[in-house]
C-alpha cells in the first residue's frame, strides 16, 4: 500500500496566513489533493527557534516560511496530527527535541 499524501503550500495564498492572539499561534494553510489542511506554529517556536528579535511575528514567519512548511510536511507524513481536527501544530518541542 502506497502513501500518496503530499502536503503542498501555495505561496500566492500567503495572505491567508495570520496570527491568532487568542491561541498564540500563527496559522497557515496547506493542501493535499484538494483538501485544505490547517497548519500552525506556536508563538514560542517563532520567537525562540526562529529568533524574533525586533521583527513582528509576520516578518519572522515570512522569512522562515519554507523551513516552517517543511516541518509541517514532516509532521503530516508522519501522521502527527492534532486529534481534535486533524490539523498540524508545530511547537518548540518539534524543533528542539528533548534529550
ChimeraX commands (.cxc) that place a marker at each C-alpha (Angstrom):
marker #1 position 0.00,0.00,0.00 radius 0.5
marker #1 position 1.42,3.36,-1.04 radius 0.5
marker #1 position 1.16,6.55,0.95 radius 0.5
marker #1 position 0.16,9.22,-1.55 radius 0.5
marker #1 position -0.07,12.09,0.91 radius 0.5
marker #1 position 1.61,15.25,-0.34 radius 0.5
marker #1 position 1.26,18.47,1.61 radius 0.5
marker #1 position 1.86,21.49,-0.57 radius 0.5
marker #1 position 1.72,25.21,0.04 radius 0.5
marker #1 position 0.69,27.96,-2.35 radius 0.5
marker #1 position 2.87,31.00,-1.86 radius 0.5
marker #1 position 0.28,33.07,-3.67 radius 0.5
marker #1 position -2.01,32.49,-0.69 radius 0.5
marker #1 position 0.39,33.77,1.97 radius 0.5
marker #1 position -2.18,36.45,2.71 radius 0.5
marker #1 position -4.24,33.67,4.33 radius 0.5
marker #1 position -1.56,33.22,7.00 radius 0.5
marker #1 position -2.42,35.07,10.19 radius 0.5
marker #1 position -1.59,35.39,13.87 radius 0.5
marker #1 position -4.25,34.15,16.30 radius 0.5
marker #1 position -3.57,36.07,19.52 radius 0.5
marker #1 position -6.17,34.09,21.48 radius 0.5
marker #1 position -4.35,30.79,20.94 radius 0.5
marker #1 position -0.89,32.33,20.48 radius 0.5
marker #1 position -0.28,30.57,17.15 radius 0.5
marker #1 position 0.48,31.66,13.61 radius 0.5
marker #1 position -1.92,29.84,11.30 radius 0.5
marker #1 position -1.32,28.99,7.65 radius 0.5
marker #1 position -2.83,26.53,5.16 radius 0.5
marker #1 position -1.56,23.57,3.19 radius 0.5
marker #1 position -3.29,21.37,0.70 radius 0.5
marker #1 position -3.30,17.67,-0.10 radius 0.5
marker #1 position -5.13,16.58,-3.26 radius 0.5
marker #1 position -7.64,19.43,-3.00 radius 0.5
marker #1 position -8.19,19.06,0.76 radius 0.5
marker #1 position -7.24,22.10,2.86 radius 0.5
marker #1 position -5.07,21.29,5.88 radius 0.5
marker #1 position -4.84,23.83,8.69 radius 0.5
marker #1 position -1.29,24.25,9.93 radius 0.5
marker #1 position 0.00,26.37,12.78 radius 0.5
marker #1 position 3.23,27.19,14.55 radius 0.5
marker #1 position 3.31,28.33,18.15 radius 0.5
marker #1 position 4.32,31.84,19.08 radius 0.5
marker #1 position 7.01,30.34,21.31 radius 0.5
marker #1 position 8.54,28.44,18.37 radius 0.5
marker #1 position 8.56,31.56,16.20 radius 0.5
marker #1 position 10.12,33.67,18.94 radius 0.5
marker #1 position 12.67,31.22,20.33 radius 0.5
marker #1 position 13.68,28.96,17.45 radius 0.5
marker #1 position 13.40,31.49,14.64 radius 0.5
marker #1 position 14.79,34.39,16.70 radius 0.5
marker #1 position 12.07,37.02,16.64 radius 0.5
marker #1 position 14.31,39.85,17.88 radius 0.5
marker #1 position 12.73,43.17,16.88 radius 0.5
marker #1 position 10.73,41.75,13.98 radius 0.5
marker #1 position 7.00,41.10,14.01 radius 0.5
marker #1 position 5.71,37.53,14.02 radius 0.5
marker #1 position 4.53,38.07,10.44 radius 0.5
marker #1 position 8.05,39.05,9.39 radius 0.5
marker #1 position 9.55,36.04,11.17 radius 0.5
marker #1 position 7.05,33.70,9.52 radius 0.5
marker #1 position 7.60,35.24,6.08 radius 0.5
marker #1 position 11.38,34.96,6.35 radius 0.5
marker #1 position 11.25,31.33,7.53 radius 0.5
marker #1 position 8.14,30.02,5.79 radius 0.5
marker #1 position 9.99,27.41,3.69 radius 0.5
marker #1 position 11.56,25.77,6.77 radius 0.5
marker #1 position 8.26,26.01,8.68 radius 0.5
marker #1 position 6.37,24.43,5.79 radius 0.5
marker #1 position 8.95,21.62,5.63 radius 0.5
marker #1 position 8.37,20.90,9.33 radius 0.5
marker #1 position 4.62,20.81,8.71 radius 0.5
marker #1 position 5.19,18.33,5.84 radius 0.5
marker #1 position 7.33,16.14,8.11 radius 0.5
marker #1 position 4.62,16.00,10.77 radius 0.5
marker #1 position 1.91,15.40,8.14 radius 0.5
marker #1 position 3.68,12.44,6.54 radius 0.5
marker #1 position 4.44,11.03,10.00 radius 0.5
marker #1 position 0.70,11.32,10.75 radius 0.5
marker #1 position 1.41,13.51,13.79 radius 0.5
marker #1 position -1.84,15.45,13.56 radius 0.5
marker #1 position -3.93,17.11,16.23 radius 0.5
marker #1 position -6.59,14.65,17.38 radius 0.5
marker #1 position -9.42,17.17,17.60 radius 0.5
marker #1 position -9.42,18.37,14.00 radius 0.5
marker #1 position -6.58,16.73,12.04 radius 0.5
marker #1 position -4.60,19.96,11.85 radius 0.5
marker #1 position -0.84,20.28,12.27 radius 0.5
marker #1 position 0.65,22.22,15.19 radius 0.5
marker #1 position 4.38,22.89,15.28 radius 0.5
marker #1 position 5.70,23.58,18.76 radius 0.5
marker #1 position 9.18,24.28,20.10 radius 0.5
marker #1 position 9.42,20.56,21.04 radius 0.5
marker #1 position 9.15,19.66,17.35 radius 0.5
marker #1 position 12.07,21.91,16.52 radius 0.5
marker #1 position 14.29,21.25,19.55 radius 0.5
marker #1 position 13.78,17.64,20.67 radius 0.5
marker #1 position 14.02,16.99,24.38 radius 0.5
marker #1 position 17.00,14.85,25.50 radius 0.5
marker link #1:1,2 radius 0.2
marker link #1:2,3 radius 0.2
marker link #1:3,4 radius 0.2
marker link #1:4,5 radius 0.2
marker link #1:5,6 radius 0.2
marker link #1:6,7 radius 0.2
marker link #1:7,8 radius 0.2
marker link #1:8,9 radius 0.2
marker link #1:9,10 radius 0.2
marker link #1:10,11 radius 0.2
marker link #1:11,12 radius 0.2
marker link #1:12,13 radius 0.2
marker link #1:13,14 radius 0.2
marker link #1:14,15 radius 0.2
marker link #1:15,16 radius 0.2
marker link #1:16,17 radius 0.2
marker link #1:17,18 radius 0.2
marker link #1:18,19 radius 0.2
marker link #1:19,20 radius 0.2
marker link #1:20,21 radius 0.2
marker link #1:21,22 radius 0.2
marker link #1:22,23 radius 0.2
marker link #1:23,24 radius 0.2
marker link #1:24,25 radius 0.2
marker link #1:25,26 radius 0.2
marker link #1:26,27 radius 0.2
marker link #1:27,28 radius 0.2
marker link #1:28,29 radius 0.2
marker link #1:29,30 radius 0.2
marker link #1:30,31 radius 0.2
marker link #1:31,32 radius 0.2
marker link #1:32,33 radius 0.2
marker link #1:33,34 radius 0.2
marker link #1:34,35 radius 0.2
marker link #1:35,36 radius 0.2
marker link #1:36,37 radius 0.2
marker link #1:37,38 radius 0.2
marker link #1:38,39 radius 0.2
marker link #1:39,40 radius 0.2
marker link #1:40,41 radius 0.2
marker link #1:41,42 radius 0.2
marker link #1:42,43 radius 0.2
marker link #1:43,44 radius 0.2
marker link #1:44,45 radius 0.2
marker link #1:45,46 radius 0.2
marker link #1:46,47 radius 0.2
marker link #1:47,48 radius 0.2
marker link #1:48,49 radius 0.2
marker link #1:49,50 radius 0.2
marker link #1:50,51 radius 0.2
marker link #1:51,52 radius 0.2
marker link #1:52,53 radius 0.2
marker link #1:53,54 radius 0.2
marker link #1:54,55 radius 0.2
marker link #1:55,56 radius 0.2
marker link #1:56,57 radius 0.2
marker link #1:57,58 radius 0.2
marker link #1:58,59 radius 0.2
marker link #1:59,60 radius 0.2
marker link #1:60,61 radius 0.2
marker link #1:61,62 radius 0.2
marker link #1:62,63 radius 0.2
marker link #1:63,64 radius 0.2
marker link #1:64,65 radius 0.2
marker link #1:65,66 radius 0.2
marker link #1:66,67 radius 0.2
marker link #1:67,68 radius 0.2
marker link #1:68,69 radius 0.2
marker link #1:69,70 radius 0.2
marker link #1:70,71 radius 0.2
marker link #1:71,72 radius 0.2
marker link #1:72,73 radius 0.2
marker link #1:73,74 radius 0.2
marker link #1:74,75 radius 0.2
marker link #1:75,76 radius 0.2
marker link #1:76,77 radius 0.2
marker link #1:77,78 radius 0.2
marker link #1:78,79 radius 0.2
marker link #1:79,80 radius 0.2
marker link #1:80,81 radius 0.2
marker link #1:81,82 radius 0.2
marker link #1:82,83 radius 0.2
marker link #1:83,84 radius 0.2
marker link #1:84,85 radius 0.2
marker link #1:85,86 radius 0.2
marker link #1:86,87 radius 0.2
marker link #1:87,88 radius 0.2
marker link #1:88,89 radius 0.2
marker link #1:89,90 radius 0.2
marker link #1:90,91 radius 0.2
marker link #1:91,92 radius 0.2
marker link #1:92,93 radius 0.2
marker link #1:93,94 radius 0.2
marker link #1:94,95 radius 0.2
marker link #1:95,96 radius 0.2
marker link #1:96,97 radius 0.2
marker link #1:97,98 radius 0.2
marker link #1:98,99 radius 0.2
view
